[in-house]
Amino acid sequence: MVTVQLSITPVVDRCSGGGQVEPLERMDAAEMQAYAEELRTTFMRLQEEAPAVHEKARAVQVTEKSRDGLVAATVGARGDLIRLDIDPRIYRRSDSRALADSITETVQRAAAKAQAEVIELFEPLIPAEQMRAHLQGDLERVLEQMATQMLGKK
């Protein structure tokens, strides 16, 4: 299951024209009301669209083959290994370290592709960098992005 904390894209200061986020504490009542309306609209859109996107993301499976074509790994949306196929020709070589490295590399490439697919699916609803931070478990980056969006901090 992919769990996502959703956040909202900030209101841009229409007065400065520089594309800077206006900190909430410096907004006047009309700007706060416009921001609240934007939040409500975004929330309604998320409520409507997120369940279908979430189901698509949960169904993501990626299969990647090793460079020599003797190993195939299928992973799910979270990069979890679903299936591993090893061609019998692999046993002609007795290098277990090379086999282990090939499996590891193949699974990692498949997991990276699965993560990219999930990020792409959610991109209409959640900025790619924020989704990537969530999927990678980077709480510091997630909180930093949220502070930037909500408080206008750099």
Secondary structure, DSSP 8 states (H G I E B T S, - for coil): -----------B-TTT-S--B--GGG--HHHHHHHHHHHHHHHHHHHHHHHHHHHHHHT-EEEEE-TTSSEEEEEETTS-EEEEEE-GGGGGS--HHHHHHHHHHHHHHHHHHHHHHHHHHHTTTS-HHHHHHHHTT-HHHHHHHHHHHHH---
